[in-house]
Amino acid sequence: MKKASNISTGPQGFSLAEVLAALVIAAMVLVTVLGIYSRAESVAATITRRLDSSRLPSEVLQRIAEDLDRIIASDAYTKVNINNKFEKGFPTARLAITKTIVDTKNKAKVFERITWQTSYDYDTDCLVLYRHRISEVGLLEDKLLDEERESWEQSLFVPICDGITFFKVQAVKGGEPIDKWSGSMPPGIELTISFAEPFKTLENTWDVFDEQKFTRTVAIDRTRKIKFKIAPKEQKEPEDDLTKRAEETKGAEETKRAQETKRAGETKRAEETGRMRNLTERLETRGKK
């Protein structure tokens, strides 16, 4: 009888060593890909966080600047009140812009008053920014809100945002910031806000690093009255005067040329007389010799 052959003619499978090597290589590739993805996601999250951290302060400052641009005019009926203080150690501020008008009975009424102020919130342990708007002449359109409030809602302060750690409003006059202002509009208003993590100061108050503060200066009176001086209109001279002036100018030029010609002739004659005199003196000198 023939012995059975140990050689298999069917397809051969992977050995255990080959399978383990393939799994190790696949795991290494997967770990590398996941590391790259995690790093890219971290960088994207950092960029998004930075953009979001600067977007909210810019939007808040833009809202306040829009109110200042809209309500303030160069007249004596607009007043600005600015106050700064510390509440629970946090710098807080209050900005009130009031515009009044005079009715038919010669009585002053508040046409519009907008107040921006921050207050300490015990729940978040930070400041909350509020906006208050009121008018004694009736409801006015407010683009900041989606829908116009009722009359009883005008006395309420609307929260705009929370998480604020630094808020200051200063009047700018002569290039110097002023913490308190009451009266007519200053040349400019400086707004500073921050949502960064605060630190304790030596005065037992909270403060934020300068590079983490967002500041915007709003010019109040960006246009000034420029007095234009109109030059007097030149009067056209009559044609007779122009002709007379041209003739006088022509006569003066001819007289000047004649005088120059006469002067040149006199100079020439003087030179000839001088030469004749010198020649006569020479001849007399030779005759004596």
C-alpha positions, 0 to 999 in steps of 0.5 A: 500500500502507498503511504499518504502524502503530508503535502496539502494541495489546497490554499495555505492560510496565514501563520499566527506570527504573520497575523500578529505582525499585521495587527501590530502594524495596523495598531501603530498606523491607527494610533498615528492617525488618531494622534494627528486627528486629535492634534488637528481637532485641538488646534481647530478648537483653540482657534474657534475659542479665540475667535469666540472670545474676541467676537462677543466683546466686539459685538457688545462694544459695537452695540454701545457705539451704535447707541451713542452714534444714534442718540447723540447729536451736537446740541445742548439737549443731549446729556451724558452721565458716566460713573465707575465703581467697584462691586464685590471687587469687580470694576463696574460702570454705568453709562446713561445718554439722555436726549430731551425735547421741548413740547408745545407747552415749552416743557422739557420731556425725555425723548430717549434715555439709554442706560448701559450698566453692569451689576454683580451676579451671585449665581455666576460670581461675575458681572452681568451687562444690562441695557435700559431704554425709556421714552416719555413721548411714546414707544420708539423702534428699537433694533436691538430687540426682536420685538418692541416691548410694551409700555410696562416693559420699558422700566425693565433692565434687559440682560445682554450678556453675563460672565463679564469680569471687567467693565469700565466707561471713561470720558476722554477730554484733552487726551486724558480719561475721566472716570466720572462725567455729568453734563454735555457730551465729552469729545470721546468715550472709551469703553473697556470690557473683558471676559478673562479670568481675573486676578486679585490685586493688592487693593483686594479688588479683581483685575484683568491683564491689559492684553486681555481687555478689549477697548474701543474709543467712540468719538462723539463729535466726529464732524465740526462746523467748518466756516468757509470763506467765499472769495468775492466775485471778480468784476469784469472790466469794460472793454474801453478800460481794457483797451485804454489800459493796453494802450497805456501799457504799450505807450509805457513800453515804447517810452522805455525803449526810446529812453534806452535807445537815447541812453545808448546813443549818448553813451556811444557819443561819449565814447567817441568824444573820449577817443577824439580827445585822446587822439588830439592829445597824442598829436600835440605831444608828438608836435612838441617833441 
